[in-house]
Amino acid sequence: MADSVNSTTGDGAEPSPDDRIAAVRDGALAALAALSAAETADGLQEWRNRYIGRSGEVTLLLRSVGSLPPEQRAGFGQGANRLKNELEAAFDQREAEISATTGPVGAIDVSLPGRTPAKGRLHPITQTIREITDAFAAMGFQTFEGPEVELERYNFDAMNIPSDHPAREMFDTFWLDRVDEEGDRSILLRTHTSPMQARIMETHEPPIRVVVPGRCYRYEATDASHDWHFNQVEVMAVDENITFADLKGTLYEFARRVFGPERKVRFRCDFFPFVEPGVDLAIDCFNCDGDPACRICRGSGWLEILGAGMVHPRVLRYSGYDPERYTGFAAGMGVERVAMLKHGIDDIRHFYTNDMRFLSQF
């Protein structure tokens, strides 16, 4: 209705101020009434912009007050303001009428087919943790969790790691700013999940068969195979007459369940302070037959997946168990390493860069 502002009377004379206001009013109300219930919020907003918006016709009327003769300005300005108020009230009423029949303007039309929401999924590390714990649950192991902020005596002393052990150095451990009565720091971010061995043995009587997943922290450089935080799964069984054969049979079954029934398993002697004797467990490379160019096993034909051994008698004694009566085995594995081996991933940092292109593959 922009032409109504500049229209002339039938004899070619300029319309009076009152006629200009009336023309805008009639056009605006007619256009508003024409908006049906099927109109969307866009239709109402377009009407509002055209008539009472910052560049609307009523606004143009108000801006033209200064071009009128002085004796007409007051009456014209008052009439234009009344028109603006009238149209705003009419707009609110029409909006309410449409909302009463169709719901709020811009609401979802429930008669339309719904949109399928995007489905999330578990992080690959969480998937791997569940796969590992499920494999041990099938063999009668319970799942426990422990604190990530740990006491020194559980993280080191109870695990047969003396005060002069390199693992206690600042460059391996995140110590918290809290000192004990002797002025020594005694609280840290746990460096492994092994402290739960002592915590569980202090509160449970044998037989014990547990797995403990959780996040660990170490002050070390980040590269393709190391990170300052990572996940471990601790495995422990304690009872009378547990032997190394029980350890081998349990870990062999775990490897077959997680990596496939055709996997071969290799045990080799290794050293860990909290077990005696200690071994590392490796599976045959599923990517090659000892090819020197293999990027996963680097030509060795074997992939190391965890360290294990018989629970050290000192660890049993520290937790109040009689090592003459009870024996046990323990194992610890890095979850990221298991996931990297299963999926052929060559850089641990991919797990924590939040790149959906990578994560959506799992």
C-alpha positions in Angstrom: 0.0 0.0 0.0 3.0 2.3 -0.5 1.1 4.2 -3.2 -1.6 5.2 -0.7 0.9 7.6 1.0 1.5 9.6 -2.2 -2.0 9.2 -3.8 -3.8 12.3 -5.0 -7.5 13.1 -5.0 -9.6 12.7 -8.0 -9.1 16.3 -9.1 -5.3 16.0 -9.0 -5.0 17.9 -5.6 -2.8 16.6 -2.9 -4.7 14.5 -0.3 -5.2 16.1 3.1 -3.1 14.7 6.1 -6.2 13.0 7.5 -6.8 11.3 4.1 -3.2 10.0 4.0 -3.5 8.5 7.5 -6.9 6.9 6.6 -5.5 5.4 3.4 -2.7 3.8 5.2 -5.1 2.5 7.9 -7.5 1.0 5.5 -4.8 -0.7 3.5 -3.0 -2.1 6.6 -6.2 -3.5 8.2 -7.3 -5.1 4.9 -3.9 -6.8 4.4 -3.9 -8.0 8.0 -7.4 -9.5 7.7 -6.3 -11.2 4.6 -3.7 -13.3 6.5 -5.4 -16.7 7.0 -4.7 -19.2 9.7 -2.4 -21.0 7.2 0.0 -18.1 7.1 3.2 -18.6 8.9 5.2 -16.3 11.2 6.9 -15.0 8.1 3.6 -13.6 6.8 2.9 -11.8 10.0 6.4 -10.4 10.2 6.3 -9.2 6.6 3.1 -7.3 7.4 4.7 -5.8 10.5 7.8 -4.7 8.6 5.6 -3.1 5.8 3.4 -1.0 8.0 4.9 -0.5 11.5 8.5 -1.5 11.1 11.5 0.9 11.0 10.9 1.6 7.3 7.1 1.0 7.3 4.5 3.2 6.0 3.4 4.5 9.4 7.0 5.3 10.2 7.2 7.2 6.9 4.1 9.2 7.9 5.7 10.2 11.2 9.0 11.2 9.5 7.0 13.5 7.1 5.7 15.7 9.9 8.5 18.1 9.4 7.5 18.8 5.8 4.0 19.9 6.7 2.9 23.5 7.4 3.4 24.3 11.1 -0.4 24.5 11.8 -0.9 20.9 10.5 2.1 19.2 12.3 0.6 18.6 15.7 -2.7 17.1 14.5 -1.0 15.0 11.8 1.6 13.7 14.3 -1.1 12.8 16.8 -3.1 11.0 14.2 -0.1 9.0 12.9 0.8 7.9 16.5 -2.8 6.8 17.1 -2.6 4.8 13.8 0.6 3.2 14.9 -0.9 2.1 18.3 -4.1 0.9 16.5 -2.1 -1.2 14.1 0.1 -2.7 16.8 -3.0 -3.7 18.7 -4.5 -5.2 15.6 -1.4 -7.1 14.9 -1.3 -8.6 18.4 -4.9 -9.6 18.1 -4.5 -11.3 14.7 -1.4 -13.1 16.0 -3.4 -14.4 18.9 -6.2 -15.6 16.7 -3.9 -17.5 14.4 -2.1 -19.1 17.4 -5.5 -20.2 18.9 -6.2 -22.3 15.9 -2.8 -23.5 14.8 -0.7 -23.2 18.0 2.1 -20.7 18.5 3.3 -19.0 15.4 6.2 -20.9 14.1 5.4 -24.1 16.1 6.1 -27.5 14.7 3.3 -29.0 12.5 2.7 -32.3 14.2 0.9 -33.6 11.1 4.2 -33.6 9.2 6.5 -36.7 9.2 9.1 -36.4 12.0 12.7 -35.9 11.4 15.0 -38.8 12.6 17.4 -37.4 15.1 21.1 -38.0 14.7 22.2 -41.0 16.8 25.1 -40.7 19.0 27.5 -43.6 19.9 30.0 -44.6 22.5 33.5 -43.3 22.2 35.9 -46.0 20.8 37.7 -46.2 24.2 34.5 -46.7 26.1 33.6 -49.4 23.6 36.9 -51.1 24.1 36.6 -50.9 27.9 33.2 -52.6 27.8 34.5 -55.3 25.5 37.4 -56.0 27.8 35.3 -56.1 31.0 32.6 -58.2 29.2 35.3 -60.8 28.3 36.3 -61.1 31.9 32.8 -61.0 33.2 32.1 -64.1 31.2 34.9 -65.8 33.3 33.4 -64.7 36.6 35.2 -61.4 37.2 33.4 -58.4 38.8 34.0 -54.8 37.7 35.1 -52.2 40.2 36.1 -48.6 39.9 38.5 -46.5 42.0 39.5 -42.9 42.7 41.6 -41.1 40.1 43.1 -38.9 42.9 45.0 -41.4 45.0 47.1 -41.6 48.1 50.8 -42.3 47.8 50.6 -45.3 50.0 48.2 -47.1 47.7 49.7 -45.9 44.5 53.3 -46.8 45.4 53.9 -48.3 48.9 51.2 -51.0 48.7 52.4 -51.9 45.2 56.0 -52.7 46.4 57.3 -49.5 44.8 59.8 -48.1 47.3 60.5 -44.4 47.9 63.6 -44.4 45.7 61.8 -45.9 42.7 62.1 -43.8 39.5 58.3 -43.8 39.1 58.0 -41.5 42.1 60.0 -38.8 40.4 58.2 -35.5 39.5 58.7 -36.2 35.8 56.5 -39.3 36.0 53.9 -38.3 38.5 51.4 -35.5 38.9 51.6 -34.6 42.6 49.0 -32.4 44.2 49.9 -29.4 46.4 49.2 -31.1 49.7 51.8 -32.1 52.3 51.5 -34.5 55.2 52.7 -34.0 58.7 56.3 -34.7 57.7 56.2 -32.1 54.9 56.0 -34.6 52.1 53.5 -34.6 49.3 51.2 -37.6 49.7 48.4 -37.2 47.2 48.7 -37.6 43.4 46.9 -38.4 40.2 47.2 -42.2 40.0 49.8 -43.4 37.6 48.1 -46.8 37.2 45.0 -48.7 38.2 47.0 -51.1 40.4 46.2 -49.3 43.7 42.8 -50.9 43.6 44.5 -54.2 44.3 45.3 -53.1 47.8 42.0 -51.2 48.3 39.9 -54.3 47.3 42.0 -56.7 49.3 41.6 -54.5 52.4 37.8 -54.6 52.2 37.1 -58.1 50.7 37.9 -61.6 51.8 39.1 -64.2 49.2 38.2 -65.5 46.7 38.6 -62.2 44.7 38.2 -61.9 40.9 38.0 -58.3 39.8 38.6 -56.0 36.8 39.2 -52.3 37.4 38.9 -49.9 34.4 39.9 -46.3 34.9 41.8 -43.3 33.7 45.5 -42.8 34.7 47.9 -39.9 34.5 51.6 -39.6 33.9 53.9 -36.6 33.4 55.4 -37.6 30.1 55.8 -36.2 26.5 52.9 -36.8 24.1 53.7 -38.7 20.9 52.0 -41.2 18.6 52.1 -43.9 21.3 52.1 -41.9 24.6 49.8 -39.4 26.2 49.7 -37.6 29.6 46.4 -39.4 30.3 45.2 -42.8 29.3 43.0 -45.7 30.4 44.0 -48.9 32.0 42.2 -52.1 33.0 43.5 -53.9 36.0 42.8 -57.6 36.5 43.3 -59.5 39.7 42.4 -62.9 41.2 43.3 -64.0 44.7 42.4 -67.3 46.4 44.0 -70.4 47.8 46.0 -72.5 45.3 46.0 -70.1 42.4 48.9 -70.9 40.1 50.6 -69.4 37.0 48.6 -71.9 34.9 45.4 -70.0 36.0 47.0 -66.8 34.9 47.9 -68.2 31.5 44.5 -69.8 30.9 42.6 -66.6 31.9 44.7 -64.3 29.7 44.7 -66.8 26.8 40.9 -66.9 26.9 40.7 -63.1 27.1 42.9 -62.6 24.1 40.8 -65.0 22.0 37.6 -63.3 23.1 38.8 -59.8 22.3 41.1 -60.4 19.3 39.5 -63.5 17.8 39.6 -67.3 18.4 42.4 -67.8 15.8 44.9 -65.7 17.8 48.1 -67.2 19.0 49.5 -66.1 22.4 53.1 -65.6 23.6 54.3 -65.2 27.2 57.7 -63.9 28.0 59.4 -63.1 31.3 59.3 -59.4 32.3 59.7 -57.4 35.5 57.0 -55.4 37.4 57.5 -54.5 41.1 54.1 -55.8 42.2 54.3 -59.2 40.7 56.8 -62.1 40.9 57.3 -63.7 38.5 56.3 -61.2 35.8 55.5 -61.7 32.2 54.3 -59.8 29.2 51.6 -61.1 26.9 51.7 -60.8 23.1 49.4 -62.0 20.3 50.5 -62.8 16.8 50.1 -60.0 14.4 46.8 -60.2 12.5 48.1 -57.8 9.8 51.0 -59.9 8.4 53.1 -63.0 8.7 56.3 -61.3 10.0 56.6 -58.9 7.0 59.3 -56.4 7.9 57.3 -53.7 6.2 54.3 -54.2 8.5 53.4 -50.9 10.2 51.7 -52.6 13.1 54.2 -55.1 14.4 57.2 -53.7 12.6 58.2 -57.1 11.3 58.3 -58.9 14.6 55.1 -60.8 14.0 54.0 -60.2 17.6 52.0 -57.5 19.3 52.5 -56.9 23.1 49.2 -56.1 24.8 49.7 -56.3 28.6 51.9 -57.1 31.5 51.0 -59.6 34.1 52.4 -62.0 36.8 51.7 -63.6 40.2 50.9 -61.1 42.9 54.0 -60.3 44.9 53.9 -61.7 48.5 54.7 -58.2 49.8 51.6 -56.8 48.2 49.5 -59.6 49.7 51.1 -59.0 53.1 50.6 -55.2 52.9 46.9 -55.7 52.5 46.6 -58.1 55.4 46.6 -61.4 53.4 48.8 -64.3 54.5 51.0 -65.1 51.4 51.6 -68.6 52.8 47.9 -69.3 52.4 46.8 -67.1 49.5 48.2 -66.6 46.0 46.9 -64.6 43.1 47.7 -63.2 39.7 47.3 -59.7 38.3 47.5 -58.1 34.9 47.3 -54.5 33.6 46.6 -53.3 30.0 46.4 -50.0 28.3 42.9 -49.6 26.7 44.2 -47.3 24.0 46.8 -49.8 23.0 44.2 -52.6 22.7 42.0 -50.3 20.6 44.9 -49.3 18.4 45.8 -52.9 17.8 42.2 -54.0 17.1 41.5 -51.2 14.6 45.0 -50.6 13.1 45.3 -47.1 14.5 48.8 -45.6 14.4 48.5 -42.6 16.7 47.0 -42.5 20.2 46.2 -38.8 19.8 43.4 -39.5 17.3 41.2 -40.7 20.2 41.2 -37.3 21.9 41.1 -34.7 19.1 37.3 -34.8 18.9 37.5 -35.2 15.2 34.1 -36.6 14.1 35.5 -37.9 10.9 37.7 -40.3 13.0 35.2 -41.1 15.8 32.2 -41.8 13.5 34.1 -44.8 12.1 33.5 -46.8 15.4 
